[in-house]
Amino acid sequence: MTLANHRQIAMGDALRFHAARDPDAPAYTFDGVTLTRAQLETNVAAAAAALTRHGVKEGDVVSLMVPTGPHFIALTFALWRLGATPNPLSHRLTQIELSELIGILKPRLVIGGDRSAANSADWVPADFGSGALPDAETHRPSKVASPWKIGASGGSSGRPKLVVDAAPSLIDPYQPIAVLMMKVDDVILHPAPLYHTASFTQVCWGLCAGAHVIQVSRFSPREWLELVQRHKVRWAYLVPTMMSRISDLPEAERQTADLSSLEVVIHMAAPCPEWLKAAWIDWLGPERLWEVYGGTEGIGGTSIRGVEWLSHRGSVGRPAQPVQIRAEQGDALPPGEIGEICFFVDPAHPTHRLIGADPPSDVWQSYGDLGYLDSDGYLYLVDRRTDVIISGGVNLYPAEIESGLEAHPAILSAVVVGLPHRDLQAVPHAVLQVAPDARPPATDELGQFLRRRLAPHKLPRTIEYTQVALRDESGKTRRSRLRQERLDRLAAGERFLPLGSPS
């Protein structure tokens, strides 16, 4: 196959396709250890053999609760090789969270995580297949998995849901997804964990295009600069929290770093403050900085380059597909007026289906974000996912946190709002209505209670107790009013109770 004669292949074949082109080229670097294409392909073949012996076959779904690293990559491509669908989940999920997700998905196999939370699904530890040997079966052409992935989301209902991607596991190894500006044989630095949709998608697409992908177990701003220089990174992904931490480094250290290899720096997953974006444009230049807006469901999105952003400050770009800004009653709004951002999705070509939630009932679909269009058709976000707290690029769903809080016998009702944070942009704060005749639980007791139910990054940073009703008779609350009241109190110098640390 030549560049002039490219075609789609199964994603399970992509790594051995590029290994055949150049077996000694670097394929994946994790925490300083690099695997060549041939070495990574051998790991994939071994994982596929182990999965086959365990009975995994075409059409199966396998949940992965495996830490980011080469074994996660090997298992993912091995599943595609067998025609099975990976379902990446955070290995930090609690037993309760995992049990709910596994209960609605009912996968063929769960790899990693808490064995007791796997319900009736078959379970193996996270290192499953890491010591296996390839066999003859793994050299056969890959099958095609449909769908190619299933992602997880807490959802605004507070109950877990799964997003099933409509696409099969097919890729053109010479033509990566254009919107991401990736190239064949690229060098990519992606410091986010693989259970996140953006990271999973971009890393896997990069590997399918023969890229050398660099990842780390923990983000460090100083190490980020070092990795760009050492590996001559061309394409890099960041979330605004990472951008902020890099900007906090001494100016002399940033200015002397050799970042000349960088051509594309993409940021997404959370709104980027204008001051931070402007600082990065001043540092790297507007040509290299891109912002992407979208969501797990893939119903629509935008991108904008720094050059364009300077003419439309605050915009996330001009949508390529039809977009409406809708009022609460569903009416389309004119430019300049704020409403819900809705993308047109052709019902003949759906982008996804949901497990654990009702399907969309309209061709105009939304991520739940508020925004407006200007007279030139550029989109501006006003409040991304009105109730969702985006903390360090991670979506935290208040209803999910509230559900965990209200499981405590002393808590009658809970409302969680996002409050500003210098590093993470926002963190959850819990307003707790105490049950009649109950005493407010001590903060360390409440902390221990919640840690059995919620992953660490979902825990409220601060709490407060009240006897005032938080919800009306219909169960609704004025979350924006509660948040504004807390902002006013913070501005007046008040400080809230920190959630207790584990004993």
C-alpha positions in Angstrom: 0.0 0.0 0.0 1.3 3.5 -0.8 0.2 7.0 0.2 -1.6 7.3 -3.1 -3.5 4.0 -2.6 -4.8 4.0 0.9 -7.9 2.3 2.2 -9.6 1.5 5.5 -8.4 -1.4 7.6 -9.6 -2.9 10.8 -8.2 -1.0 13.8 -7.0 -4.3 15.2 -4.6 -4.6 12.3 -3.3 -1.0 12.5 -0.3 -1.6 14.8 1.0 -4.6 12.8 0.5 -2.7 9.6 2.8 0.0 10.8 5.2 -2.5 12.4 5.6 -4.1 9.0 6.6 -0.7 7.6 9.2 0.1 10.2 9.4 -2.4 13.2 12.0 -0.4 15.1 10.3 2.9 15.1 9.1 4.1 18.5 5.4 3.5 19.1 4.5 4.2 22.7 6.4 5.8 25.5 5.1 5.7 29.1 6.9 7.2 32.1 10.2 7.2 30.1 10.0 3.6 28.8 9.6 3.2 25.1 8.2 0.3 23.1 8.9 0.0 19.4 6.2 -0.9 16.9 7.3 -4.5 16.9 7.4 -4.7 20.7 3.9 -3.2 21.1 2.5 -5.5 18.3 4.0 -8.5 20.2 2.1 -7.4 23.4 -1.1 -7.0 21.4 -0.8 -10.5 19.9 -0.1 -11.9 23.4 -3.1 -10.1 24.9 -5.3 -11.3 22.0 -4.2 -14.9 22.6 -5.0 -14.6 26.3 -8.5 -13.1 25.6 -9.2 -15.9 23.0 -8.3 -18.6 25.5 -10.6 -16.9 28.0 -13.5 -17.1 25.5 -13.7 -13.5 24.3 -15.0 -13.4 20.8 -16.5 -11.2 18.1 -19.4 -9.1 19.3 -18.5 -9.2 23.0 -18.1 -6.1 25.2 -15.2 -6.0 27.7 -15.0 -3.4 30.4 -11.4 -2.2 31.1 -10.5 -0.8 34.5 -6.8 -0.9 33.8 -4.4 2.0 34.6 -3.1 4.1 31.7 0.0 2.5 30.2 1.2 0.0 27.6 -1.0 -2.9 29.0 -4.1 -0.8 28.5 -3.1 -0.2 24.9 -2.3 -3.9 24.3 -5.7 -5.0 25.6 -7.6 -2.4 23.6 -6.1 -3.3 20.3 -6.3 -7.0 21.2 -10.1 -6.6 21.7 -10.4 -4.9 18.3 -8.4 -7.7 16.8 -11.0 -10.2 18.0 -14.0 -8.0 16.9 -14.8 -7.2 20.5 -15.7 -3.7 21.9 -13.7 -2.0 24.7 -15.5 -0.1 27.4 -12.8 2.0 29.2 -13.7 2.8 32.8 -11.8 4.7 35.5 -9.8 2.3 37.7 -10.6 4.7 40.5 -14.3 4.0 40.5 -15.7 2.8 43.8 -17.4 -0.6 44.2 -20.9 1.0 44.1 -20.2 3.1 40.9 -18.7 0.1 39.1 -21.5 -2.2 40.1 -24.1 0.2 38.7 -22.3 0.5 35.4 -21.7 -3.2 35.0 -25.3 -3.8 36.0 -26.7 -1.8 33.0 -24.0 -2.8 30.5 -23.7 -6.6 31.3 -20.3 -7.0 29.6 -18.8 -10.4 28.7 -15.8 -9.7 30.8 -14.5 -7.1 33.3 -10.7 -6.6 33.5 -9.5 -4.9 36.7 -11.3 -3.0 39.4 -13.1 -4.5 42.4 -14.1 -8.1 41.8 -17.1 -7.9 44.0 -18.6 -5.1 41.9 -18.5 -7.1 38.7 -22.0 -8.6 39.5 -22.5 -11.7 37.5 -20.0 -10.7 34.8 -16.8 -12.7 34.4 -13.8 -10.9 36.1 -10.1 -11.1 35.8 -7.4 -8.8 37.4 -5.9 -5.7 35.7 -2.7 -7.5 34.7 -4.6 -10.2 32.8 -2.8 -11.3 29.7 0.4 -9.4 30.4 2.5 -12.6 30.7 0.8 -14.5 27.8 2.5 -15.6 24.6 1.2 -15.1 21.1 -0.2 -18.0 19.2 -1.0 -18.8 15.5 -4.6 -17.5 15.8 -3.4 -13.9 16.5 -1.7 -13.7 13.1 -5.0 -13.9 11.2 -6.6 -10.7 9.9 -8.6 -8.8 12.5 -12.4 -8.8 12.7 -14.3 -5.5 12.9 -15.9 -4.5 16.2 -19.2 -2.7 16.0 -19.3 -0.4 17.9 -15.7 0.5 18.2 -16.1 1.8 21.8 -18.5 2.4 24.6 -17.9 5.2 27.0 -19.3 6.0 30.4 -20.9 9.1 31.8 -22.5 9.9 35.1 -25.3 11.9 33.5 -27.3 14.8 34.8 -29.8 12.4 36.3 -27.2 11.2 38.8 -27.5 7.7 37.5 -24.8 6.2 35.3 -25.2 5.9 31.5 -23.1 4.5 28.7 -22.6 6.1 25.3 -22.4 3.6 22.5 -20.4 5.0 19.5 -22.2 4.2 16.2 -19.0 3.7 14.2 -17.2 0.4 13.6 -13.5 -0.2 14.3 -12.3 0.8 10.8 -9.5 3.3 10.2 -7.4 4.6 7.3 -3.8 4.2 8.6 -2.6 6.9 6.2 -5.4 9.5 6.8 -6.0 10.3 10.5 -9.0 12.3 11.5 -8.6 15.7 9.8 -10.2 17.8 12.5 -7.4 16.9 15.0 -4.6 17.9 12.6 -2.7 14.7 13.2 -0.2 13.4 10.6 1.0 9.9 9.6 4.0 8.9 11.8 3.3 11.9 14.1 4.9 12.5 17.5 2.1 13.0 20.1 2.2 14.0 23.7 -1.0 13.2 25.6 -0.8 13.5 29.4 -4.5 12.6 30.2 -5.7 9.2 31.4 -7.0 6.8 28.9 -10.4 6.3 30.4 -11.4 9.8 29.3 -13.1 9.8 26.0 -10.9 12.4 24.4 -7.7 10.7 25.5 -8.9 7.2 24.5 -10.0 8.4 21.1 -7.0 10.6 20.2 -4.3 8.2 21.5 -5.8 5.2 19.7 -6.3 7.2 16.4 -2.7 8.4 16.7 -1.4 4.8 17.1 -3.5 3.7 14.2 -1.7 6.4 12.1 1.7 5.2 13.1 2.4 7.9 15.6 4.8 7.8 18.5 2.5 8.5 21.5 4.0 9.7 24.7 2.0 9.4 28.0 2.7 9.8 31.7 1.1 8.4 34.9 1.0 11.8 36.5 1.1 15.2 34.8 4.0 17.5 35.7 4.4 21.0 34.0 8.1 20.9 34.1 8.2 17.3 32.7 5.8 18.4 29.9 8.4 20.9 28.7 11.2 18.3 29.0 9.2 15.7 27.0 8.4 18.1 24.2 12.1 18.9 23.8 13.4 15.3 24.2 11.0 13.7 21.8 10.6 16.7 19.4 6.8 16.5 19.9 4.8 17.9 17.0 1.2 17.5 18.4 0.2 18.0 22.0 -3.1 17.8 24.0 -3.8 19.8 27.2 -6.7 20.8 29.4 -6.9 24.3 30.8 -5.7 23.2 34.3 -2.5 21.8 32.7 -2.1 25.0 30.7 -2.4 27.0 33.9 0.2 24.9 35.7 2.6 25.3 32.9 2.0 29.0 32.8 2.8 29.1 36.6 6.4 28.0 35.9 9.1 30.7 36.1 9.0 32.7 32.9 12.7 32.2 32.3 12.2 28.4 32.4 9.3 28.6 29.8 11.1 31.0 27.5 14.3 29.0 27.4 12.5 25.7 26.6 12.9 24.6 23.0 9.4 24.1 21.8 10.2 24.7 18.1 9.0 21.2 17.2 5.4 21.9 18.3 3.0 22.6 15.5 -0.3 21.8 17.1 -1.4 22.3 20.7 -5.0 21.3 21.2 -6.9 22.2 24.4 -10.4 21.0 25.2 -12.5 19.3 27.9 -13.2 22.5 29.8 -13.7 26.2 29.0 -10.4 28.1 28.9 -10.3 31.5 30.6 -9.6 34.3 28.2 -6.5 35.5 30.1 -5.0 32.0 30.1 -5.6 31.5 26.4 -4.2 35.0 25.6 -1.1 34.2 27.6 -0.5 31.0 25.6 -1.0 32.8 22.3 1.6 35.4 23.4 4.0 32.6 24.3 3.6 30.1 21.5 2.0 32.3 18.8 -1.6 32.1 17.5 -0.8 29.7 14.7 -0.1 26.7 16.9 -2.9 26.9 19.4 -6.3 25.2 18.8 -9.4 24.8 20.8 -11.9 22.0 20.2 -15.5 21.9 21.6 -17.6 18.7 21.6 -18.8 15.8 23.7 -18.8 12.1 24.2 -22.0 11.6 22.2 -20.3 13.2 19.1 -23.5 15.0 18.0 -21.5 18.1 16.9 -18.6 20.3 17.7 -16.4 23.2 16.7 -12.7 24.1 16.5 -10.9 27.4 16.4 -7.3 28.3 15.8 -5.6 31.0 17.8 -5.4 33.4 14.8 -9.2 33.2 14.4 -9.8 33.5 18.1 -8.0 36.8 18.3 -10.7 38.2 15.9 -13.5 36.5 17.9 -12.2 36.4 21.5 -14.0 33.9 23.7 -15.5 31.9 20.7 -15.0 28.2 20.4 -15.4 28.4 16.6 -17.9 28.4 13.8 -19.9 25.1 13.6 -19.6 23.2 10.3 -23.1 21.7 10.7 -26.5 23.4 11.3 -26.8 24.8 14.9 -29.7 26.4 16.6 -29.7 28.4 19.9 -33.0 27.5 21.5 -35.1 29.2 24.2 -36.5 27.1 27.0 -39.7 26.7 25.1 -37.8 25.3 22.1 -38.0 28.4 19.9 -34.9 29.3 17.8 -33.1 32.5 19.0 -31.4 35.1 16.9 -27.7 36.0 17.1 -26.6 37.4 20.3 -29.3 35.8 22.5 -28.3 33.1 25.0 -30.0 29.7 24.9 -29.3 26.0 24.7 -26.8 25.0 22.0 -28.5 22.4 19.7 -26.8 20.5 16.8 -28.8 19.0 13.9 -28.3 15.2 13.8 -29.6 13.3 10.8 -31.8 10.6 12.1 -30.6 8.3 9.3 -27.1 8.6 10.6 -27.1 8.7 14.4 -23.8 9.2 16.1 -24.5 7.2 19.2 -27.1 5.4 21.3 -27.5 5.4 25.1 -27.6 2.6 27.6 -29.2 3.7 30.9 -31.0 6.8 29.6 -33.8 7.6 27.2 -32.9 8.1 23.6 -33.0 11.6 22.0 -36.5 12.6 20.8 -35.5 15.4 18.5 -33.2 15.9 15.5 -31.9 19.0 17.3 -29.7 17.5 20.1 -27.7 19.2 22.8 -24.9 18.5 25.3 -26.9 20.7 27.7 -24.7 23.8 27.2 -25.8 27.4 27.1 -24.3 29.8 24.6 -25.0 32.1 21.7 -24.0 32.8 18.1 -22.6 36.1 16.8 -23.6 37.7 13.5 -20.7 35.9 11.8 -21.9 32.5 13.0 -19.2 32.0 15.7 -20.3 30.0 18.8 -19.7 31.3 22.3 -20.2 29.2 25.5 -21.9 30.9 28.4 -22.2 28.0 30.9 -21.0 24.6 29.8 -23.5 21.9 31.0 -25.4 24.2 33.3 -25.2 22.0 36.3 -22.0 20.1 35.5 -18.9 21.2 37.4 -15.8 20.9 35.1 -12.9 20.5 37.5 -9.4 20.1 35.9 -11.0 19.1 32.6 -13.1 16.3 34.2 -16.9 16.5 34.3 -18.4 16.2 37.8 -22.2 15.7 37.9 -23.8 17.3 40.9 -26.8 14.8 40.9 -24.3 11.9 41.2 -22.5 13.5 44.2 -25.8 14.5 45.8 -27.0 10.9 45.5 -24.0 9.8 47.5 -24.5 12.5 50.2 -28.2 11.8 50.6 -27.4 8.1 51.3 -26.1 9.3 54.8 -29.0 8.9 57.3 -28.4 12.4 58.8 -28.7 14.2 55.4 -32.3 15.0 54.3 -31.3 16.8 51.1 -28.1 17.9 49.3 -27.3 20.4 46.6 -23.9 20.5 45.0 -22.6 23.6 43.2 -19.2 24.5 41.7 -17.1 27.2 43.3 -14.0 28.8 41.7 -10.6 27.3 42.2 -7.3 28.8 41.1 -5.8 25.6 39.7 -8.8 23.3 38.8 -11.1 26.2 37.6 -14.0 24.8 39.7 -14.5 22.4 42.6 -17.7 20.9 44.2 -19.2 22.5 47.3 -22.1 20.7 49.1 -25.0 22.5 50.8 -26.5 19.9 53.2 -30.0 20.0 54.8 -29.9 18.0 58.0 -32.7 15.6 58.8 -35.0 16.6 61.7 -33.7 15.5 65.1 -30.4 14.5 63.5 -27.0 16.0 64.3 -24.8 17.1 61.5 -22.1 14.4 60.9 -18.6 15.4 61.7 -16.6 16.3 58.5 -14.2 13.3 58.9 -17.1 10.9 59.4 -18.8 12.3 56.3 -15.6 12.0 54.4 -15.1 8.4 55.3 -18.8 7.7 54.4 -18.4 9.3 50.9 -15.1 7.6 50.1 -16.9 4.3 50.0 -19.4 5.6 47.4 -17.5 8.2 45.3 -14.2 8.3 43.5 -11.7 10.7 45.1 -12.0 13.4 42.4 -15.8 13.6 42.9 -15.7 14.4 46.6 -16.9 17.9 47.6 -13.9 20.1 48.6 -16.1 22.0 51.1 -19.5 21.6 52.8 -22.0 23.5 54.9 -25.0 22.5 56.9 -28.4 24.1 56.9 -32.0 23.6 58.3 -33.5 25.6 55.4 -35.3 23.5 52.7 -33.2 23.2 49.6 -35.9 22.0 47.3 -39.5 22.8 46.7 -42.4 20.3 46.8 -41.7 19.2 43.2 -38.1 18.4 44.2 -36.6 21.2 42.2 -33.9 23.6 43.4 -32.5 27.0 42.3 -29.0 25.8 41.8 -27.8 29.1 40.2 -29.2 31.1 43.1 -27.5 28.9 45.7 -24.2 29.2 43.9 -24.4 33.0 43.6 -25.2 33.2 47.4 -22.0 31.2 48.1 -20.0 33.3 45.8 -21.2 36.4 47.6 -20.3 34.9 50.9 -16.8 34.0 49.7 -16.3 37.5 48.5 -17.3 38.8 51.9 -14.5 36.7 53.5 -16.5 33.6 54.7 -14.8 30.2 54.5 -16.6 26.9 54.3 -15.9 23.6 56.1 -13.4 21.4 54.3 -14.5 17.8 53.9 -12.6 15.6 56.5 -9.6 13.6 55.5 -9.5 9.8 55.9 -8.4 8.7 59.3 
